[in-house]
């Protein structure tokens, strides 16, 4: 189980061309079955666009050739955007180059074989950002037509990786949350929520989760759902200091509970992570302010009350700056064998990088595990299915940022050798991973000197 869970709902899938190339399978020398490259830029691309209103079709949307392999399946997806770099200068995984157009942000939510993806997109440098939802009911193989989420609602304010608009689903009910313009830092403003009751086909405005009536910035949120309830955490500066807030909706976004302050002083701009656990329990991972180590809070009553558990990895990293890097949580095992796992990053010089840790006592204490990647591995995500864990992260490799994946079949005791997923001569950043029933889906955004930013997806069997 990972942090993005919900029940399934039905949507109209777009059929990919995988079955058309099944008869053309060839065997590589290492025994892996590899499908030859197949062009799908003709009929399939027309099928994708034909039912979409002309005003809603991005000029940047295109489909790349389909390539399939076991155990990794690269899906056809190219939502172009630009992450430009100056000649001779590469994007480092610790900071993004400015995104002018294409895919600006990405969130993904999965349960069973239903996967929901929310992307922030811009068709041109001067165009406003827009939000689009896509749903798969077969673990990421086929996808519904893109549906505009923010039509007629306040425009998303600077959606970007690390501050991505969020989505969660409970059956056919979905909620999306993003920040609008206001009077806060860099023009940040209040949250906006949109709700859907038909599996994401149509959207309307929901209630504002924040109850402080402020217009100076609500951001770095995470959203999840369980048993008909939606749970949301975010950062805002009510009371004069940035802190971790929480709210719950019991009526699918029509209203939200009184806000709870989980941590009154936190890092200013690192994303938070919510993870539903056994029964009515829930975990919340955030970055502390002094020191800038990751912290954990736990609720045993569906978010009605919270208790901080201490640091997740005691690195004692002292710095007066925000690293724009959160962490990830996942659970393996059941009952007395349940294990809570975390991937956290520290910038402390002698131990800089990503650290995998495990707790056998609900986060009260942590057992240090392996380092994932090298010194410049930074933004990571984690998913679990049974006793299997999959970790993904980005890392500087030469002149580019690359996305890597590693797997453990025994709850993190042993890990495979990292495998690079992103393209050569491109910058792959901020990967996400979710576990569906039939596949594990890895997503990230990628750009190069000649191509704008696009969404990339890989299926792991």
Residue pairs with C-beta under 8 A, 6 or more apart in sequence:
1 276
1 330
1 331
1 332
1 384
1 385
1 435
2 110
2 275
2 329
2 330
2 331
2 382
2 383
2 384
2 433
2 434
2 435
3 222
3 224
3 273
3 274
3 275
3 276
3 328
3 329
3 330
4 108
4 109
4 110
4 111
4 168
4 224
4 434
5 109
5 110
5 111
5 224
5 225
5 226
5 276
6 109
6 110
6 111
6 114
6 116
6 168
6 169
6 170
6 171
6 224
6 225
6 226
7 111
7 112
7 114
7 169
7 170
7 171
8 111
8 112
8 113
8 114
8 137
8 171
9 114
9 135
9 137
9 169
9 171
9 172
9 173
9 199
10 137
10 172
10 199
11 135
11 136
11 137
11 144
11 199
11 200
11 201
12 144
12 145
13 136
13 137
13 138
13 142
13 143
13 144
14 47
14 48
14 142
14 143
14 144
14 145
15 47
15 142
16 40
16 44
16 66
16 75
16 76
16 141
16 142
17 38
17 40
17 44
17 66
17 76
18 35
18 66
18 68
18 73
18 141
20 38
21 35
21 36
21 38
21 66
21 68
22 35
24 35
24 36
24 38
25 33
25 34
25 35
26 33
26 34
26 35
26 36
27 33
27 34
28 34
32 69
32 70
32 71
33 69
33 70
34 68
34 69
34 70
35 66
35 67
35 68
35 69
37 65
37 66
37 67
38 65
38 66
38 67
39 65
39 66
40 63
40 65
40 66
40 76
41 62
41 63
41 64
41 65
44 63
44 76
45 62
45 63
48 61
48 63
48 145
49 57
49 61
51 145
52 145
52 146
56 146
56 148
58 79
58 121
58 123
59 123
59 124
60 79
60 80
60 81
60 101
60 102
60 121
60 123
60 452
61 78
61 79
61 80
62 78
62 80
63 76
63 77
63 78
64 76
64 77
64 78
65 76
66 74
66 75
66 76
67 74
68 74
70 461
71 460
71 461
72 419
72 421
72 458
72 459
72 460
72 461
73 439
73 458
73 459
73 461
74 456
74 457
74 458
74 459
75 140
75 141
75 457
75 458
75 459
77 454
77 455
77 456
77 457
78 454
78 455
79 102
79 103
79 119
79 121
79 453
79 454
79 455
80 101
80 102
80 103
80 451
80 452
80 453
80 454
81 99
81 100
81 101
81 102
81 103
81 104
81 121
81 122
81 445
81 447
81 452
81 453
81 454
82 99
82 100
82 101
82 102
82 125
82 447
82 452
82 453
83 91
83 96
83 97
83 98
83 99
83 102
83 427
83 429
83 445
83 447
83 452
83 453
84 97
84 98
84 100
84 447
84 449
85 91
85 97
85 427
85 449
87 449
90 396
90 398
90 399
90 400
90 401
90 427
91 97
91 400
91 401
91 427
91 429
91 447
92 376
92 396
92 401
93 376
93 377
93 378
93 379
93 394
93 395
93 396
93 401
93 429
94 323
94 324
94 325
94 376
94 378
95 324
96 160
96 161
96 162
96 429
97 427
97 447
99 122
99 160
99 447
99 453
100 122
100 125
100 452
101 122
101 123
101 124
101 125
101 127
101 452
101 453
102 121
102 122
102 447
102 452
102 453
102 454
103 119
103 120
103 121
103 445
103 453
103 454
103 455
104 119
104 120
104 121
104 122
104 129
104 159
104 160
104 161
104 453
105 118
105 119
105 120
105 156
105 159
105 160
105 161
105 163
105 164
105 165
106 117
106 118
106 119
106 120
106 161
106 164
106 430
106 432
106 443
106 444
106 445
106 455
107 117
107 118
107 164
107 165
107 166
107 167
107 432
108 115
108 116
108 117
108 118
108 167
108 432
108 434
108 441
108 443
109 115
109 116
109 167
109 168
109 169
109 223
109 224
109 434
110 116
110 434
110 435
110 436
110 441
111 169
112 436
112 437
113 136
113 137
113 138
113 139
113 436
113 437
113 438
114 135
114 136
114 137
114 169
114 436
115 135
115 136
115 139
115 140
115 434
115 436
115 441
116 133
116 134
116 135
116 167
116 168
116 169
116 174
116 200
117 133
117 134
117 135
117 136
117 143
117 167
117 443
117 455
118 131
118 132
118 133
118 149
118 164
118 165
118 166
118 167
118 176
119 131
119 132
119 134
119 455
120 129
120 130
120 131
120 156
120 159
120 160
120 164
120 165
120 178
121 129
121 130
121 131
121 132
122 128
122 129
122 130
123 130
128 155
129 155
129 156
129 157
129 158
129 159
130 148
130 150
130 156
131 148
131 149
131 150
131 156
131 159
131 165
131 176
131 178
131 194
132 146
132 147
132 148
132 149
133 146
133 147
133 149
133 167
133 174
133 176
133 196
133 200
133 203
134 143
134 144
134 145
134 146
134 147
134 200
135 143
135 144
135 199
135 200
136 142
136 143
136 144
138 438
139 436
139 437
139 438
139 439
139 441
139 459
140 436
140 439
140 441
140 457
140 459
141 439
141 459
144 199
144 200
144 201
147 200
147 201
147 202
147 203
148 203
149 176
149 194
149 203
150 156
150 178
150 192
150 194
150 203
151 203
152 205
153 192
153 194
153 205
154 180
154 181
154 192
155 180
155 181
156 165
156 178
156 179
156 180
156 192
157 178
157 179
157 180
157 181
157 182
157 187
157 188
157 189
158 179
158 186
158 187
158 188
159 165
159 178
159 179
161 429
161 430
161 445
162 220
162 269
162 270
162 271
162 324
162 325
162 326
162 379
162 430
163 179
163 219
163 220
163 269
163 271
164 271
165 176
165 177
165 178
165 179
166 176
166 177
166 178
166 221
166 222
166 223
166 232
167 174
167 175
167 176
167 177
167 223
168 174
168 175
168 223
168 224
168 225
168 230
169 175
169 200
169 225
170 225
170 226
170 227
170 228
170 229
170 230
170 252
172 196
172 197
172 198
172 199
173 195
173 196
173 197
173 252
173 253
174 195
174 196
174 199
174 200
175 193
175 194
175 195
175 196
175 206
175 223
175 225
175 230
175 249
175 252
175 253
176 193
176 194
176 195
176 196
176 203
177 191
177 192
177 193
177 194
177 209
177 221
177 223
177 232
177 234
178 191
178 192
179 188
179 189
179 190
179 191
179 192
179 217
179 218
179 219
180 189
180 190
180 191
180 192
181 187
181 188
181 189
182 188
182 189
182 190
182 215
182 216
182 217
183 189
183 215
183 216
184 215
184 216
184 217
184 237
185 216
185 217
188 216
188 217
188 218
188 219
189 215
189 216
189 217
189 218
190 208
190 210
190 214
190 215
190 218
191 208
191 209
191 210
191 218
191 221
191 234
192 205
192 208
193 205
193 206
193 207
193 208
193 209
193 253
194 203
194 204
194 205
194 206
195 203
195 204
195 205
195 206
195 252
195 253
195 254
196 202
196 203
196 204
197 252
206 253
206 254
207 249
207 253
207 254
207 255
207 256
208 256
209 232
209 234
209 247
209 249
209 256
209 259
210 218
210 234
210 236
210 245
210 247
210 259
211 247
211 256
211 258
211 259
212 236
212 238
212 259
214 236
214 237
214 238
216 236
216 237
217 236
217 237
218 234
218 235
218 236
218 245
219 234
219 235
219 236
219 269
220 234
220 235
220 269
220 270
220 271
220 272
220 326
221 232
221 233
221 234
221 235
221 271
221 272
222 232
222 233
222 234
222 271
222 272
222 273
222 274
223 230
223 231
223 232
223 274
224 230
224 231
224 274
224 275
224 276
225 231
226 276
228 250
228 252
229 248
229 249
229 250
229 302
230 248
230 249
230 252
230 253
231 246
231 247
231 248
231 274
231 276
231 282
231 302
231 303
232 246
232 247
232 248
232 249
232 256
232 274
233 244
233 245
233 246
233 262
233 272
233 274
233 284
233 286
234 244
234 245
234 272
235 242
235 243
235 244
235 245
235 266
235 268
235 269
235 272
236 242
236 243
236 245
237 243
238 245
239 261
239 264
241 264
241 265
242 265
242 266
242 267
242 268
242 289
243 261
243 262
243 263
243 264
243 265
243 266
244 261
244 262
244 263
244 266
244 272
244 284
244 286
244 297
245 259
245 260
245 261
245 262
246 259
246 260
246 261
246 262
246 284
246 303
246 306
247 256
247 257
247 258
247 259
247 260
248 256
248 257
248 302
248 303
249 255
249 256
249 257
250 257
257 303
260 303
260 305
260 306
262 284
262 286
262 297
262 306
262 308
263 286
263 288
263 295
263 297
263 308
265 288
265 289
265 290
266 286
266 287
266 288
266 289
266 295
267 286
267 287
267 288
267 289
267 292
267 322
267 323
268 289
268 322
269 322
269 324
270 286
270 287
270 322
270 323
270 324
270 325
270 326
271 326
272 284
272 285
272 286
272 326
273 284
273 285
273 286
273 326
273 327
273 328
273 329
274 282
274 283
274 284
275 282
275 283
275 284
275 285
275 329
275 330
275 331
276 282
277 283
277 331
277 338
277 340
277 362
278 338
279 300
280 299
280 300
280 301
280 302
281 298
281 299
281 300
281 362
282 298
282 299
282 302
282 303
283 296
283 297
283 298
283 329
283 340
283 363
284 296
284 297
284 298
284 299
284 306
285 294
285 295
285 296
285 312
285 326
285 327
285 328
285 329
285 342
285 344
286 294
286 295
286 296
286 297
286 326
287 293
287 294
287 295
287 323
287 325
287 326
287 327
288 294
288 295
288 311
290 318
291 315
291 316
291 317
291 318
292 317
292 318
292 319
292 323
292 346
292 347
293 311
293 312
293 313
293 314
293 315
293 316
293 317
293 344
293 346
294 311
294 312
294 313
294 326
294 327
294 342
294 344
295 308
295 309
295 310
295 311
295 312
296 308
296 309
296 310
296 311
296 312
296 342
296 363
297 306
297 307
297 308
297 309
298 306
298 307
298 309
298 362
298 363
299 305
299 306
299 307
309 362
309 363
309 364
310 363
310 364
312 327
312 342
312 344
312 357
312 363
312 366
313 342
313 344
313 346
313 355
313 357
313 366
313 368
315 346
315 348
315 351
316 348
317 346
317 347
317 348
319 347
323 345
323 347
325 345
325 378
325 379
327 342
327 343
327 344
327 345
327 380
328 342
328 343
328 380
328 381
328 382
328 391
329 340
329 341
329 342
329 382
330 340
330 341
330 382
330 383
330 384
330 389
331 338
331 339
331 340
331 341
331 384
332 338
332 339
332 341
332 384
332 386
332 387
332 388
332 389
332 411
332 412
333 339
333 387
333 411
339 358
339 359
339 360
339 411
339 412
340 358
340 359
340 362
340 363
341 356
341 357
341 358
341 359
341 382
341 384
341 389
341 411
341 412
342 356
342 357
342 358
342 359
342 366
342 382
343 354
343 355
343 356
343 357
343 372
343 380
343 381
343 382
343 391
343 393
344 354
344 355
344 357
345 353
345 354
345 355
345 377
345 378
345 379
345 380
346 352
346 353
346 355
352 375
352 376
353 371
353 372
353 373
353 374
353 375
353 376
353 377
353 378
354 371
354 372
354 373
354 377
354 378
354 380
354 393
355 368
355 369
355 371
355 372
356 369
356 370
356 371
356 372
356 391
356 412
356 415
357 366
357 367
357 368
357 369
358 366
358 367
358 369
358 411
358 412
359 365
359 366
359 367
360 367
369 412
370 412
370 415
372 380
372 391
372 393
372 406
372 415
372 418
373 393
373 395
373 404
373 418
374 395
376 395
376 396
377 393
377 394
377 395
377 404
378 393
378 394
378 395
379 393
379 394
379 429
379 430
379 431
380 391
380 392
380 393
380 394
380 431
381 391
381 392
381 393
381 431
381 432
381 433
382 389
382 390
382 391
382 392
382 433
383 389
383 390
383 433
383 434
383 435
383 440
384 390
384 435
385 435
385 440
387 409
387 410
387 411
388 407
388 408
388 409
389 407
389 408
389 411
389 412
390 405
390 406
390 407
390 408
390 433
390 435
390 440
390 442
390 460
391 405
391 406
391 407
391 408
391 415
391 433
392 403
392 404
392 405
392 421
392 431
392 432
392 433
392 442
392 444
393 403
393 404
393 431
394 401
394 402
394 403
394 404
394 428
394 429
394 430
394 431
394 444
395 401
395 402
395 404
396 402
397 420
400 425
400 426
400 427
400 428
401 422
401 427
401 428
401 429
402 420
402 421
402 422
402 428
403 420
403 421
403 422
403 428
403 429
403 431
403 442
403 444
403 446
403 456
404 418
404 419
404 420
404 421
405 418
405 419
405 421
405 431
405 433
405 442
405 458
405 460
406 415
406 416
406 417
406 418
406 419
407 415
407 416
407 460
408 414
408 415
408 416
421 428
421 431
421 442
421 444
421 456
421 458
422 428
422 444
422 446
422 456
423 446
423 448
423 456
425 448
425 449
426 446
426 447
426 448
426 451
427 446
427 447
427 448
428 444
428 445
428 446
428 456
429 444
429 445
429 446
430 444
430 445
431 442
431 443
431 444
432 442
432 443
432 444
433 440
433 441
433 442
433 443
434 440
434 441
435 441
439 459
439 460
439 461
440 459
440 460
440 461
441 457
441 458
441 459
441 460
442 457
442 458
442 459
442 460
443 455
443 456
443 457
443 458
444 455
444 456
445 453
445 454
445 455
445 456
446 453
446 454
446 456
447 453
447 454
